[in-house]
Amino acid sequence: MSLTLLKPYFMSVAELKQKLIEKISKTDDIETLEEISSWIYLNENPPIVYNFTEEQLAKLEVSEQQIKDGNFFTNEEVNKETEKWLGE
């Protein structure tokens, strides 16, 4: 009876990257994704992830449309108006 030794299988860097990309793209678990993100960005400033409600997203869309339509005040305009109110 002979004993056959199996060689351990080691993935190449490219294979490992592909497997990780596949696993990450299949998950919808925000905690897992945030954990992976924090690990990846250990030595960098990690991106800030905001979790908005549907209501907040709707308000942001309205605000973005107002900006596109030119319906906003510049900092200079707001500062002048503030000085005017404080002076009354």
DOTORDO-717639 format. One record per residue (C-alpha): residue in three letters; x, y, z. Coordinates in steps of 0.02 Angstrom, whole numbers, plus 50000, padded with zeros to 5 digits. Each point is the difference from the previous one (the first is absolute). Last residue first. Layout:
# DOTORDO-717639
ALAXYZ...
END
This chain:
# DOTORDO-717639
GLU484195477950615GLY501884997749976LEU499954981350031TRP498724997849861LYS501035010349876GLU501614991050047THR499104983449971GLU499355005849830LYS501755005449947ASN500744983250059VAL498644990349909GLU500325009449838GLU501884997450014ASN499784981650037THR498994998449841PHE498124997450007PHE499064986149909ASN498734996849862GLY501184999149852ASP498974986149920LYS501434987650022ILE500115005050184GLN498124997550023GLN500144983049915GLU501374994750122SER498925005650146VAL498504990149939GLU501114984549979LEU500695002550176LYS498235001150069ALA499544983549914LEU501574991750069GLN499545005850175GLU498244992849984GLU500684983549935THR501144999050151PHE501845003649980ASN501454988850050TYR501575010449987VAL501684991949969ILE501535010650032PRO501494994549896PRO501464993650101ASN501485011550027GLU501484989249963ASN501074987750094LEU498594988550052TYR499035003149837ILE499824981749949TRP499514994650176SER498715014050016SER499264995349830ILE499904981650044GLU499115004350162GLU498835012049910LEU499594986449873THR499664987250136GLU498895012250095ILE499075004849841ASP499534981949962ASP499495000349817THR501294987249948LYS500254993549822SER501235013549944ILE501134996650149LYS500074981349968GLU500385002249814ILE501335013350032LEU500824988950130LYS500044985149881GLN500735010949860LYS501365007050114LEU500474982550057GLU500104993849821ALA501105014749948VAL501164997550148SER500184981749956MET499074987650104PHE500914986850100TYR499424982149995PRO500854988950128LYS500894985449920LEU499194983650041LEU501074986450072THR499614982549941LEU500314986350128SER500434983449926MET499254983350049
END
